[in-house]
Amino acid sequence: MKGSYKSRWVIVIVVVIAAIAAFWFWQGRNDSQSAAPGATKQAQQSPAGGRRGMRAGPLAPVQAATAVEQAVPRYLTGLGTITAANTVTVRSRVDGQLMALHFQEGQQVKA
């Protein structure tokens, strides 16, 4: 019985190593096929592969430009109504004219 557990572990380890090797090979193959700026002429001139071996369509035009740091203004225009989260109603305790305000507009006051 101990031999069968040992052989199972060996098989599991071999399968894991094979999976890692296959992944490494696949990644290396994909990296070498990408169209890098320093790629070989043959790689640059070869037609792009299509989906499931089908012929690909025309290549998309590409323009390159130097990146520039600048402000990008954002304007949002919309229709609707705005409702304040908190509201208050200010009433006088007595009837009469208001002669003076002892606060500035927007100033925080104690209740």
Biotite code that builds the C-alpha atoms (Angstrom):
import biotite.structure as struc

atoms = struc.array([
    struc.Atom([0.000, 0.000, 0.000], chain_id="A", res_id=1, res_name="MET", atom_name="CA", element="C"),
    struc.Atom([2.792, 2.435, 0.789], chain_id="A", res_id=2, res_name="LYS", atom_name="CA", element="C"),
    struc.Atom([4.202, 1.833, -2.686], chain_id="A", res_id=3, res_name="GLY", atom_name="CA", element="C"),
    struc.Atom([0.935, 2.842, -4.356], chain_id="A", res_id=4, res_name="SER", atom_name="CA", element="C"),
    struc.Atom([0.829, 6.170, -2.456], chain_id="A", res_id=5, res_name="TYR", atom_name="CA", element="C"),
    struc.Atom([4.420, 6.837, -3.462], chain_id="A", res_id=6, res_name="LYS", atom_name="CA", element="C"),
    struc.Atom([3.714, 6.084, -7.122], chain_id="A", res_id=7, res_name="SER", atom_name="CA", element="C"),
    struc.Atom([0.651, 8.361, -7.067], chain_id="A", res_id=8, res_name="ARG", atom_name="CA", element="C"),
    struc.Atom([2.745, 11.232, -5.722], chain_id="A", res_id=9, res_name="TRP", atom_name="CA", element="C"),
    struc.Atom([5.350, 10.653, -8.418], chain_id="A", res_id=10, res_name="VAL", atom_name="CA", element="C"),
    struc.Atom([2.636, 10.734, -11.096], chain_id="A", res_id=11, res_name="ILE", atom_name="CA", element="C"),
    struc.Atom([1.136, 13.932, -9.653], chain_id="A", res_id=12, res_name="VAL", atom_name="CA", element="C"),
    struc.Atom([4.552, 15.624, -9.556], chain_id="A", res_id=13, res_name="ILE", atom_name="CA", element="C"),
    struc.Atom([5.320, 14.591, -13.150], chain_id="A", res_id=14, res_name="VAL", atom_name="CA", element="C"),
    struc.Atom([1.944, 15.920, -14.355], chain_id="A", res_id=15, res_name="VAL", atom_name="CA", element="C"),
    struc.Atom([2.475, 19.245, -12.550], chain_id="A", res_id=16, res_name="VAL", atom_name="CA", element="C"),
    struc.Atom([5.982, 19.619, -14.014], chain_id="A", res_id=17, res_name="ILE", atom_name="CA", element="C"),
    struc.Atom([4.649, 18.807, -17.492], chain_id="A", res_id=18, res_name="ALA", atom_name="CA", element="C"),
    struc.Atom([1.879, 21.406, -17.103], chain_id="A", res_id=19, res_name="ALA", atom_name="CA", element="C"),
    struc.Atom([4.369, 24.068, -16.003], chain_id="A", res_id=20, res_name="ILE", atom_name="CA", element="C"),
    struc.Atom([6.690, 23.231, -18.912], chain_id="A", res_id=21, res_name="ALA", atom_name="CA", element="C"),
    struc.Atom([3.802, 23.391, -21.406], chain_id="A", res_id=22, res_name="ALA", atom_name="CA", element="C"),
    struc.Atom([2.682, 26.766, -20.037], chain_id="A", res_id=23, res_name="PHE", atom_name="CA", element="C"),
    struc.Atom([6.241, 28.127, -20.194], chain_id="A", res_id=24, res_name="TRP", atom_name="CA", element="C"),
    struc.Atom([6.639, 26.915, -23.793], chain_id="A", res_id=25, res_name="PHE", atom_name="CA", element="C"),
    struc.Atom([3.280, 28.412, -24.804], chain_id="A", res_id=26, res_name="TRP", atom_name="CA", element="C"),
    struc.Atom([4.111, 31.791, -23.216], chain_id="A", res_id=27, res_name="GLN", atom_name="CA", element="C"),
    struc.Atom([7.516, 31.918, -24.925], chain_id="A", res_id=28, res_name="GLY", atom_name="CA", element="C"),
    struc.Atom([5.939, 31.084, -28.262], chain_id="A", res_id=29, res_name="ARG", atom_name="CA", element="C"),
    struc.Atom([3.318, 33.837, -27.916], chain_id="A", res_id=30, res_name="ASN", atom_name="CA", element="C"),
    struc.Atom([5.952, 36.412, -26.913], chain_id="A", res_id=31, res_name="ASP", atom_name="CA", element="C"),
    struc.Atom([8.113, 35.596, -29.933], chain_id="A", res_id=32, res_name="SER", atom_name="CA", element="C"),
    struc.Atom([5.157, 35.923, -32.321], chain_id="A", res_id=33, res_name="GLN", atom_name="CA", element="C"),
    struc.Atom([4.053, 39.353, -31.141], chain_id="A", res_id=34, res_name="SER", atom_name="CA", element="C"),
    struc.Atom([4.867, 42.238, -33.476], chain_id="A", res_id=35, res_name="ALA", atom_name="CA", element="C"),
    struc.Atom([7.469, 44.042, -31.422], chain_id="A", res_id=36, res_name="ALA", atom_name="CA", element="C"),
    struc.Atom([9.338, 47.058, -32.822], chain_id="A", res_id=37, res_name="PRO", atom_name="CA", element="C"),
    struc.Atom([12.533, 45.007, -33.142], chain_id="A", res_id=38, res_name="GLY", atom_name="CA", element="C"),
    struc.Atom([10.881, 41.977, -34.740], chain_id="A", res_id=39, res_name="ALA", atom_name="CA", element="C"),
    struc.Atom([12.404, 40.306, -37.792], chain_id="A", res_id=40, res_name="THR", atom_name="CA", element="C"),
    struc.Atom([11.320, 41.298, -41.300], chain_id="A", res_id=41, res_name="LYS", atom_name="CA", element="C"),
    struc.Atom([9.745, 37.903, -41.843], chain_id="A", res_id=42, res_name="GLN", atom_name="CA", element="C"),
    struc.Atom([7.639, 38.288, -38.697], chain_id="A", res_id=43, res_name="ALA", atom_name="CA", element="C"),
    struc.Atom([6.563, 41.799, -39.688], chain_id="A", res_id=44, res_name="GLN", atom_name="CA", element="C"),
    struc.Atom([5.649, 40.827, -43.269], chain_id="A", res_id=45, res_name="GLN", atom_name="CA", element="C"),
    struc.Atom([3.781, 37.637, -42.446], chain_id="A", res_id=46, res_name="SER", atom_name="CA", element="C"),
    struc.Atom([-0.007, 37.958, -42.729], chain_id="A", res_id=47, res_name="PRO", atom_name="CA", element="C"),
    struc.Atom([-1.929, 38.213, -39.501], chain_id="A", res_id=48, res_name="ALA", atom_name="CA", element="C"),
    struc.Atom([-3.787, 35.050, -38.593], chain_id="A", res_id=49, res_name="GLY", atom_name="CA", element="C"),
    struc.Atom([-7.531, 35.096, -38.510], chain_id="A", res_id=50, res_name="GLY", atom_name="CA", element="C"),
    struc.Atom([-9.976, 33.358, -36.244], chain_id="A", res_id=51, res_name="ARG", atom_name="CA", element="C"),
    struc.Atom([-9.637, 29.555, -36.347], chain_id="A", res_id=52, res_name="ARG", atom_name="CA", element="C"),
    struc.Atom([-7.221, 29.610, -39.256], chain_id="A", res_id=53, res_name="GLY", atom_name="CA", element="C"),
    struc.Atom([-9.410, 31.872, -41.380], chain_id="A", res_id=54, res_name="MET", atom_name="CA", element="C"),
    struc.Atom([-7.808, 34.630, -43.393], chain_id="A", res_id=55, res_name="ARG", atom_name="CA", element="C"),
    struc.Atom([-7.655, 37.898, -41.479], chain_id="A", res_id=56, res_name="ALA", atom_name="CA", element="C"),
    struc.Atom([-9.158, 41.137, -42.711], chain_id="A", res_id=57, res_name="GLY", atom_name="CA", element="C"),
    struc.Atom([-7.133, 44.217, -43.628], chain_id="A", res_id=58, res_name="PRO", atom_name="CA", element="C"),
    struc.Atom([-4.774, 45.645, -41.056], chain_id="A", res_id=59, res_name="LEU", atom_name="CA", element="C"),
    struc.Atom([-6.037, 48.570, -39.015], chain_id="A", res_id=60, res_name="ALA", atom_name="CA", element="C"),
    struc.Atom([-4.201, 51.877, -39.630], chain_id="A", res_id=61, res_name="PRO", atom_name="CA", element="C"),
    struc.Atom([-2.164, 53.019, -36.644], chain_id="A", res_id=62, res_name="VAL", atom_name="CA", element="C"),
    struc.Atom([-0.691, 56.404, -35.793], chain_id="A", res_id=63, res_name="GLN", atom_name="CA", element="C"),
    struc.Atom([1.937, 57.025, -33.145], chain_id="A", res_id=64, res_name="ALA", atom_name="CA", element="C"),
    struc.Atom([2.322, 60.295, -31.258], chain_id="A", res_id=65, res_name="ALA", atom_name="CA", element="C"),
    struc.Atom([4.422, 61.590, -28.410], chain_id="A", res_id=66, res_name="THR", atom_name="CA", element="C"),
    struc.Atom([2.577, 61.770, -25.101], chain_id="A", res_id=67, res_name="ALA", atom_name="CA", element="C"),
    struc.Atom([2.036, 65.306, -23.789], chain_id="A", res_id=68, res_name="VAL", atom_name="CA", element="C"),
    struc.Atom([0.895, 66.261, -20.298], chain_id="A", res_id=69, res_name="GLU", atom_name="CA", element="C"),
    struc.Atom([-1.975, 68.731, -20.469], chain_id="A", res_id=70, res_name="GLN", atom_name="CA", element="C"),
    struc.Atom([-5.273, 69.597, -18.831], chain_id="A", res_id=71, res_name="ALA", atom_name="CA", element="C"),
    struc.Atom([-8.352, 67.911, -20.232], chain_id="A", res_id=72, res_name="VAL", atom_name="CA", element="C"),
    struc.Atom([-11.436, 70.020, -19.491], chain_id="A", res_id=73, res_name="PRO", atom_name="CA", element="C"),
    struc.Atom([-14.618, 68.138, -18.680], chain_id="A", res_id=74, res_name="ARG", atom_name="CA", element="C"),
    struc.Atom([-18.029, 69.679, -19.050], chain_id="A", res_id=75, res_name="TYR", atom_name="CA", element="C"),
    struc.Atom([-21.240, 67.878, -18.220], chain_id="A", res_id=76, res_name="LEU", atom_name="CA", element="C"),
    struc.Atom([-24.549, 69.273, -19.336], chain_id="A", res_id=77, res_name="THR", atom_name="CA", element="C"),
    struc.Atom([-27.839, 67.891, -18.136], chain_id="A", res_id=78, res_name="GLY", atom_name="CA", element="C"),
    struc.Atom([-31.440, 68.647, -17.358], chain_id="A", res_id=79, res_name="LEU", atom_name="CA", element="C"),
    struc.Atom([-33.172, 68.004, -14.075], chain_id="A", res_id=80, res_name="GLY", atom_name="CA", element="C"),
    struc.Atom([-33.848, 69.312, -10.616], chain_id="A", res_id=81, res_name="THR", atom_name="CA", element="C"),
    struc.Atom([-31.616, 69.549, -7.592], chain_id="A", res_id=82, res_name="ILE", atom_name="CA", element="C"),
    struc.Atom([-32.871, 68.929, -4.071], chain_id="A", res_id=83, res_name="THR", atom_name="CA", element="C"),
    struc.Atom([-30.831, 69.763, -1.001], chain_id="A", res_id=84, res_name="ALA", atom_name="CA", element="C"),
    struc.Atom([-30.061, 66.930, 1.394], chain_id="A", res_id=85, res_name="ALA", atom_name="CA", element="C"),
    struc.Atom([-30.904, 69.114, 4.424], chain_id="A", res_id=86, res_name="ASN", atom_name="CA", element="C"),
    struc.Atom([-33.250, 72.097, 4.488], chain_id="A", res_id=87, res_name="THR", atom_name="CA", element="C"),
    struc.Atom([-34.360, 74.569, 7.126], chain_id="A", res_id=88, res_name="VAL", atom_name="CA", element="C"),
    struc.Atom([-37.198, 77.073, 7.435], chain_id="A", res_id=89, res_name="THR", atom_name="CA", element="C"),
    struc.Atom([-36.343, 80.365, 9.136], chain_id="A", res_id=90, res_name="VAL", atom_name="CA", element="C"),
    struc.Atom([-39.296, 82.177, 10.801], chain_id="A", res_id=91, res_name="ARG", atom_name="CA", element="C"),
    struc.Atom([-39.429, 85.099, 13.135], chain_id="A", res_id=92, res_name="SER", atom_name="CA", element="C"),
    struc.Atom([-40.912, 84.636, 16.586], chain_id="A", res_id=93, res_name="ARG", atom_name="CA", element="C"),
    struc.Atom([-42.797, 87.923, 16.361], chain_id="A", res_id=94, res_name="VAL", atom_name="CA", element="C"),
    struc.Atom([-44.450, 89.846, 13.557], chain_id="A", res_id=95, res_name="ASP", atom_name="CA", element="C"),
    struc.Atom([-42.723, 92.961, 12.267], chain_id="A", res_id=96, res_name="GLY", atom_name="CA", element="C"),
    struc.Atom([-40.016, 94.288, 10.004], chain_id="A", res_id=97, res_name="GLN", atom_name="CA", element="C"),
    struc.Atom([-36.483, 92.935, 9.951], chain_id="A", res_id=98, res_name="LEU", atom_name="CA", element="C"),
    struc.Atom([-34.217, 95.911, 10.628], chain_id="A", res_id=99, res_name="MET", atom_name="CA", element="C"),
    struc.Atom([-30.744, 94.282, 10.555], chain_id="A", res_id=100, res_name="ALA", atom_name="CA", element="C"),
    struc.Atom([-28.972, 90.977, 9.915], chain_id="A", res_id=101, res_name="LEU", atom_name="CA", element="C"),
    struc.Atom([-26.314, 90.018, 12.435], chain_id="A", res_id=102, res_name="HIS", atom_name="CA", element="C"),
    struc.Atom([-24.730, 87.383, 10.208], chain_id="A", res_id=103, res_name="PHE", atom_name="CA", element="C"),
    struc.Atom([-23.202, 87.099, 6.733], chain_id="A", res_id=104, res_name="GLN", atom_name="CA", element="C"),
    struc.Atom([-24.686, 84.948, 3.979], chain_id="A", res_id=105, res_name="GLU", atom_name="CA", element="C"),
    struc.Atom([-23.148, 81.467, 4.131], chain_id="A", res_id=106, res_name="GLY", atom_name="CA", element="C"),
    struc.Atom([-21.840, 81.944, 7.685], chain_id="A", res_id=107, res_name="GLN", atom_name="CA", element="C"),
    struc.Atom([-22.253, 79.066, 10.162], chain_id="A", res_id=108, res_name="GLN", atom_name="CA", element="C"),
    struc.Atom([-24.580, 80.014, 13.017], chain_id="A", res_id=109, res_name="VAL", atom_name="CA", element="C"),
    struc.Atom([-25.526, 78.281, 16.244], chain_id="A", res_id=110, res_name="LYS", atom_name="CA", element="C"),
    struc.Atom([-29.072, 76.974, 16.516], chain_id="A", res_id=111, res_name="ALA", atom_name="CA", element="C"),
])
